Every structure is written in C-alpha cells, then in structure tokens.
Amino acid sequence: MHYLGPFVVFGALQIAEHNDMHVSADAYRSLIEALRDDRIDLERAIASEDLQEDLPQLLRKAVA
C-alpha cells in the first residue's frame, strides 16, 4: 500500500463562512478522479506535503 501526502484545506471554517468551499471540493474531486483514472504521478504525490497545492503539477493529461 502506498500512502499519499495530505490533502490540506487551511481555514476550513472561514471557507465555509464565505461559500468558497467549492474551490477545495473541486480540487478534491480532481484528485479522486485522477487516482481512479491513473492520471497522477504517484511517486511525486507520495512525496507531496500538500496534495491540494501540488495537484496541478501531479496530474497527467488524459490519453484519448
């Protein structure tokens, strides 16, 4: 089993108050879909200290 770095959402209470939760929710959805579709660089994801911040660099483009 491989363990990935954390998906961090800082200031979650403030995000909920300002209705900006969709930004983190969309990023988390992208992470889950990338894991499902094998579109993520797992070696780099394992080394990541913050998956949300590093996610754009970890994703591989979908093969058509």
Secondary structure as GFF3:
##gff-version 3
##sequence-region A 1 64
A	DSSP	alpha_helix	12	17	.	.	.	ID=ss1
A	DSSP	alpha_helix	21	36	.	.	.	ID=ss2
A	DSSP	alpha_helix	42	47	.	.	.	ID=ss3
A	DSSP	alpha_helix	51	58	.	.	.	ID=ss4
###
